[in-house]
């Protein structure tokens, strides 16, 4: 037995012996008092669950005894935010901007770059006034240089422990929540900075990026035959080093500079020899920059996922890097490269480092400290003033919090000792409110006891477990200081709930015995007319239904008169709950017919004895009662007879129509507009939708209603004009119409109500031999509506969401065609029409007229017409998968790149190995949307997979070509 049930049984153990009508005031107090068992405070270490007398462990421990002043507040010491002496200033990480902060610190520590940026002209001077900075607005840098100036000035002289670089990040248009490639950021930003500074007049500013970060190397090719050297000079701002397979930085540099042999098909054409010769090729470092950036290529391309993956390889590097063995100066022999580089004492090892920055030791450092320009220093001073004001404000808030905490401490010490009620008058208060009163972090709100009320606005017996019994003295102080209510004294105990609980508990206790009794009574055969009809389904589940019903009755009072926790229930939720309850069948309602009488099916009911029914009625007093002599519903009997007659009638009608229209049923010898039959000059038209609905009825007449009319109005526009041209009816619109022979049309007019006649007439015009053939439709084409329909169709095909397309993988450049292998097209022997559910009797399609009225044409709106067209278009475009195809859900606005990712997961073909085409057109623009590429619902895309690339060293190049990542697209880094 669950703990909750054990507690309930203990609390209401007397209820089995007391009848509901015998409950007295003494019983009511007993019911509540069972909860109020004594709690010895010295024994309890935590709050006794469900015991309103236990006032231990509700949050009072933080206030008892001596308390440190720091526990009265959660405000950090503002001095912790102050910059420590002789320390650097940090930068706030805005989410995923650690790569930005890293480079800002690196550039800041480059004294020459910082000095040059301080010399750049700034609009900040326009912001200044004669007597200082304007007070009405904050300074906002306008350019990248101004952002760097301001950031560097703050990093140099700010009093703060760290500063916020959000202005700089926002100016670049970076997404703070997206981790980016730090190496790519470094390249793009240095390019942007160099381009920006190139417009400066001061040469020390204009050339600073090249002076500090630019080096030079040459691609050198040496002919093995004649020894001729060919050089291609190039500048660099960083060296990209492969780390895969290496453990030391020096090994990575050596691989970068190693010789490559050009032999065989890769031989070099020597201009001196005028022929292809074996040769060697290498990179020769000619000069190094003052600041050397070494990019460690930690990201390689993963063919399985189509994305980059990180290498966590350990790389060892020294604090001092001797690059002399790697640099070839004039008059130096090339053999110097073979000498081992010198490494300093300090060495490090890292699996996360992706960039190493080395400074040239021979470079002279500025003899004097770099001074922040006056206009920038004034901005820094103002920010420092704001920081000092903030520190003072935080210190005052700390003091106020301490004072408030001390006052609360005295209040708790005073009241907590007086909370227990003992023998004196008492009241009930919400445990939740008491806990919040003891929780200093939340302001104390007025007392709210509404959640503990029953539907009679009194204290609910089951809510005692979330209440605490306190003295009247403490309650008076609480209500006077904090207000609220209602106050729950001993008079708030609810007699009605106790009486109802007694009744429910007695029934629950009796339920098991009655279940056995009813089962025994059901074994006996009922004779005569003393029995009662009970639903078989109800008999199988009556015990569970009874228990659920008793639980519902027991829980009805929990609604607290339509309130939960003091708040009015949501009306929509209440309606929804009532609706769900109404849909569930109650006991014995399973034999009710739609008219509220006894159902006619005897298989669904059973006759039980009067004694069994009497027992069941105790639990279901409102259940429908049907004595054995009660007749079944007369209306249902009539409908049953009519249903049998209708089924017979439908079968007869279906056989008659199928015999009268054999060609319409099986598409045998159907006429075709593209190959007009010679034996007639007139053909009639009906909608294909009418044909499909009629065929469904003929196949299954007992499940479908007869089709009584031909709804040709759906083929006409609101003006009564035809929506199709003769040419379109021979091609794309041929699936929307069905052609009828004149003899068939006469039979259709006899069998169905035709709302509008549509026909095509062939005529010969002119005296030429042979004469010109014309095709005239009645009614005539409506050009305006036809154009509107075409535009709407195009929009529908370009603005779809979650539509199905099919991808077919080509093997050896051959595609299994549906026409050549029709057995692959059908997934089962059942036709598409047979799979569709028939509409219930009486249900009408809003866009298809099947009424038995006159031949007057049904009026339809343009909106309904478009809806009908969409329905017919969807049917006409249905595609049946063949083997080797896979269906994908796509939307018109997704890119080809996103589709390739879906295909990769479906076929295990990497995006760069996918060659896609549709209707002979190659799909190559990864950034284009499927809508613009002409991929429409039910399209079939051909996939030709390339063989895997054997040269894994070229993967990064392949990735750049075939799988471009978003990177910094759309940011200010690419604006230049």
C-alpha positions, 0 to 999 in steps of 0.5 A: 500500500502506498504511503499516501493510502496508509496515511489516509486509512489512518486518518479515516479509520473510523469512517468505515464504522460511521454512516454519513448521516451519523457524522457529528461535530465531534467526528469532524474534529476527530478527522482533523485531529488525527493529523495533529499528532504531537511532534517532539522538536528535539527528535525531528531533524526535518519537517514531518510530512503531513504533520501540521504540528511539526514546525521543524525544517521549514527554513528556520535554521538559517536564522537560529544562533549567531549569524555572520553579517555576510549571510544577510545579502548575496551582493558581492563586494564591489572591490572584487570588480576592481583592477588589482595593482600591476595586473592586466584588464580582462575582457567579458566573454559575450557567449562564444566570443573568446576567439575575439577576446584572445586576439584583442589582448594579443594586439593590445600587447603589441606596443607598436600597433597600439601606438599607431592606432592612438595616432589615428584621427578620431571623431571623438574630438567632435564629441568633446566640448571645451570644458570636457565631455558632453554629458547628455549622451555616451560616446559611441565609436564610429569606425573599427579604428575608433573601437580599437582605440577606445578598447585599448585605452580602457585595457591600459588605464581602466580601474575595472577588473574587466571591460565589455567589448560588445560595442566592438563585436556589434560593429563587426556584426558578429553572432555572439552565440556562434563559435567561429574559426579563430584563424579565419577571424584573424586573417579577415580582421587583419585584412580589414584593418590593413585596408582601413589604415591604408587611407591614413596620411601618416606612414607610421600608421599606414604601414603598421600592419605590414611592418609588424605582421608581414613576412616574405617567402618564395616558392622555389623550383629547381630543375634537376637537369640544368640546375635552373632556379625558378622563384615566385615571391609571396607575402604572408601574415601567418604560417599555416602548419599541419600538426597531424602526425607531429608532436613538436612545433619544429617538426611542423615547421620542417614539414612546411619547408620540406622539399617536394619531388616533381617526377613522372606525370608531375614533372616540371617544364623547364624554360631553360631545357625547353622540356619537362624535367624532374625537379624539386620544389620547396618554400624558402623563408626570406624574411620574418615579421616582427610578430610571427603568427603560427596557425596550427591547423587543428581542424580537418575535414571529416568525410563521414559528417561533411564538416570539419572536426578538431584534432586534439593532438598534443603539440610541444613548443618552446617559449623562445623559438630560434627561426634562424635555421629556417630562414635563408638570407643572401650569401648564406648556403642552403645547407643551413636548414639542416642544422637543428634549431635551438630551443629555450629552456621553457617548453610547453605542451598543449592539445588546444592551442591553435595559434602561437605568437612570437615576438622578434627579440632583436626588435627595440622596444619603446623607451617610454611608456605609451601614453593614452591620447588626452581625448581618450583618457578623458573617456577612460576617466569618465568610465572610471568615475561611473565605476566608482559610483557603482562601487559606492552604490553596491556598498550601500546596498550591501549595508541596507541588506545587512540592516534588513537581515538583522531586523528579520533575524530579530523578528524570527527569533521573536516569533518562531518561539511563539509559533507552536499552538499547544493548548491555546487557540490556533489557526492554520497557515499555508506551509508554503507561505511560512517557508517564503517568510523564512526565505530572506531572498524573496520579499514576504507577500500577503498570506494566501490560503485559497489553495487549501479551501474546498468547494464550500470555502472551508478548510479541505481535509486533504489540505491539512498536509500542506498547512501548519497549525500556529498559535493565534498570537503568531497569526495575529502578528502575521496578518497585521504585518503582511495581510492576506487571508482567509483566516482558518480557525477551528470553525473553518473545518468542513463538515460537508467534506467529511460526510462525503469522504465517509460515504466514498471510503465506505463504498471503496471498502465495500467495493472488493466484497461487492465485486465478488458478489456480483461475479457470483450473481452473474453466473446464475441464469436469469429467468422470467422478466426480472432481469436487466440489460447491461452492456458487456463492456460495462460489465467487464470494467465496472469495478475500475469505473466505480473506483475511478468514479469514487476517486473523482467524487473524492477529488471534486472538492479539490477544485476549491470552488473553481479556484486553484492556488487562489487563481481562477481556472482558465475557461478554455481549460475547463471547457476542454476538460468538460469536453473530454469527460463528456466523450467518455462513456459512463456505466451502461451507456455502451448500450444506448443508441443515438436516440437514447434508447436501448440499442438493437444489437443483442451481441453488445448487451447481457441480461443480469439478475435483479440482485446484481443490478441492485448492487451495481446501482449502488455505485452507478445510481445515474446509469441508464436502466433497461428492464428485460421487457423494454423494447429496442429503439423503434427508430433504430429498427427502421434505420436498420431496415432502411440501411439494408434496403439502401445497400441492396439499392446501391449494389443494384445502381452500381451494377446498372451504371457499371454495365451502362458505362464500361469504358468510363469504368476501365478506361478502355477505348477512351478518346484522346485529344492529342490523337483525335478519333476520326469517327466523331467530331464532338467529345464531351468533358467531365472532371477526373474527380467525378470519375474517381468518385464514381469509380469508388462507388461502383467498386464498393457500393456498400461503403460509398454513397452514389454519385448523383450529379456531374460537377462540371462547375469545378472546371469553370471559372466564376464567370462561367468560362472554361479554365483549360486551353485545347493544348493544355488539355492534351498535355499538363491538364490531361490528368484533370479531365476525362473525355466522353464519347457522345454515346456515353454522354447520352447515358451520363445525362440519363444517369446523373444530374449534369450541372453544365455541359462542356464539349470540344468540337472539331471543324475544318475551315478554309478551302486549302487542301488539306484544310485547317483543323480548328477545335472549339470549346463550349463554353469558351476559354476565359483568358483572364482566369486562365492566367490567374490559375497559372500564376496560382499554380506556380506560386503553389509549386514554389512556396510549399512547406514539408512536401515530399520529393524523391531522390533516385541514386543512379547506378552506372549512369542508368536509371530504372524507368517507371515505364520500362518496369511498371511492376516496380511502381505499385507498392501493393495489389490494391489500387490508389482509389481503393486505398482512399477512405470512402466518405460517410453517408451524407458527407458532401465535398464542398467543391463537388455538387452531388445534390439531387436538385435541378440542373441549375449550375452551382455557384462557386467562389474563386477561392473554392475553385482554387481549393479544388484545383489544388486538390486535383493538382495534388492527385495528378502529381502523385508519384509512386516510389520505385526501388532505389528511391528514397522520399525526403521532406523538404520546403521551398525555402531551404537551400540546396546545401541543406538538401545535400545534408539530408541526402548524405544521411539517407544515402551515406554520400558526402555532399561534395561527392553528390552530383544532382540533376532534375529533368536534365538540369544540373543542380550546382548552386548550394546557396540557391533555394529549392523553389528557385531551382525548380524542385517542386513537390513530388519531383524526382532528383537523380543522384550520381555519386562520385568515387571517394577521393584517395588523396586525403591531403587534398580534403581541405581544398575539396571542402572549400570548393564543395562545402562552403561554410557560413563562417563570417558571411554577412558580417562587417569583416567581409564588407571591404 
